[in-house]
Amino acid sequence: MTAKKTESGSGKIQLKWVRSAICAPTKQKLVIKGLGFTRLNQVIERPDTAAIRGMVKKVPHMVEIV
């Protein structure tokens, strides 16, 4: 099976953590940690894969795509 190609040329996605995870459920805290965030308002760059997009979909109220 061949891999799907992404529409963006670089294949990267920039994410920004915009809302605290203090009162969030444990699963959502683990998703934030799994994405690689360490502090609020941090912008990180991750590969644009289905796994990363699925993680972002679990916490859309905490993370925004820049």
RABEL-V274409 format. One record per residue. N is the residue number from 1. BURIAL is + if it has 9 or more other ideal C-beta (glycine too) atoms within 8 Angstrom, else -. D_CENTER is the distance of its C-alpha to the mean C-alpha in Angstrom with 1 decimal. Layout:
n: [N:N]
burial: [BURIAL:BURIAL]
d_center: [D_CENTER:D_CENTER]
This chain:
n: [1:2:3:4:5:6:7:8:9:10:11:12:13:14:15:16:17:18:19:20:21:22:23:24:25:26:27:28:29:30:31:32:33:34:35:36:37:38:39:40:41:42:43:44:45:46:47:48:49:50:51:52:53:54:55:56:57:58:59:60:61:62:63:64:65:66]
burial: [-:-:-:-:-:-:-:-:-:-:-:+:+:+:+:+:+:-:-:-:+:-:-:+:-:-:-:+:+:-:+:+:-:-:+:-:+:-:-:-:-:+:-:+:-:+:-:+:-:-:-:+:+:-:+:+:-:+:+:-:-:+:+:-:-:-]
d_center: [26.0:24.4:20.7:19.4:19.1:16.3:17.7:16.3:18.7:16.6:14.1:11.3:8.4:8.1:5.6:7.9:8.3:11.3:12.7:14.2:13.7:17.5:18.7:15.8:16.6:16.3:14.0:11.3:12.0:11.7:8.2:7.3:9.7:8.6:5.4:8.3:8.7:12.5:13.5:13.1:12.8:11.4:9.9:8.5:8.8:7.6:9.8:9.6:10.4:10.8:9.3:5.8:6.5:8.2:5.8:4.1:7.9:9.0:8.0:8.6:11.2:9.3:6.5:7.9:7.8:10.6]
